[in-house]
Amino acid sequence: MDEKARQAIALRRFSIISPVLSGNVKNNREYFQELSKNPVDMPYLGTKVYNYKTFEGWLYDYHRYGLDGLMPGFRSDRGKSRKISSELGDKIKEYRVKNPKMPVTILYDRLISEKIINPLELSRSSVYRYIADTVLPSKEESGESLRFSYQYPGEMWQGDVMYGPYIQVGKKKQQTYLHAFIDDATRLIMYSKFFYEQNFETLRICLKEAMLKNGIPRLIYTDNGKIYRSQQLEYICAGLGCTLLHSQPYVPKGRGKIERYFNTVRMRFLSNLSPKELNSLESLNEAYEKWLDSDYQKKEHSALNGKTPHQCFIDNIDRVKLVTDRNQFNENFLLRISRKVCHDATIQVENILFETEPCLAGKRLEVRYEPEWLLDQTKNLQLYEDGKRIGEAKRIRFYDNAHVQRRFPGNRKKAAAETKDISHPSENSLATPKNTISFADLAQGGTENV
């Protein structure tokens, strides 16, 4: 199984346990038992039926190892009885259904007396665990669809994109898009900004700024747009312990708060814009931020008992999960792509060549990076294998490589005598040029490359 398949399975497992992590489940065992009634569509593995203890095992692995703990690597029969066959299991279920109130001890003795099981091969405790795991609870009433609102800030954010006004750019008019995240409990706008595009990169910028400013939410609720269905976004949320939920297709009623905010923007902000404020994206955002801070955020809201969104958020600021480890936070927001290292220890990202250690040639690795690193020769891309960082990739400088002395050039015997003191070519070929700065070395206290 390749890395892409293992990652897809891990994300699917996280989506199953995420309601428990976000606190939306009252009883974990009942929730998992309900899930075990129906088959689960698992990427690359097909449709399978899981025991509820398997779901509990995934939850335990996530708490202990994070997202990496959800990647395949456990026994294939984990969570299933290895002593009770399917035929024997059907007979045990049949007896249990006929006698639901019969104690397991008496049921076990009856199975022995009728020679259905052999007590030397199957213990009473094994039968007890099998019955406890497979007997289905009584049918519950179907759930209701109710209007909801969370009580405290940070419990749930709603995110969406609104089509904004056109801006004259040269001889053409260009569409703008307003990205926004709103806190469900306080109606406070976590972060919002106009962009010329509505893609994953603009979403990533908006979400990162929102979390740095107002903490990490337990739940993010969005529509089914392509940018919100991105696997990159799933990895960001999973790495931060944040559950990502999507509304049903063509059912916007669950996102009423963000839709109502967009209506407020149209009525109270866009309708009052002057032509001077629409001459550039910068002037539009400047006017929008001024209106947001002075009008909406500090205006009394009818659903908040006369309080302002800003006041409600400040009153419960102690419940917000703030970012404490900035380095780990930034690492979770790195873009992730899979690349195979060529025989010459190079990889290509966005049509740009990078080089790494020769020992990594031929391996398929996960590359993590910020988009601006691609054009910055002082930044190195991070290389991971099985969730562990194993190296870096530096942008190739063809001019510098042309002057690196190769091993055994021309006459091999003569060159060998002249290059006794020359270090191994792998060190020279990947050495940082003298006219650049290695921030990795500076972080370790080294200054040789300055």
Disulfide bonds with the S-S distance in Angstrom:
none
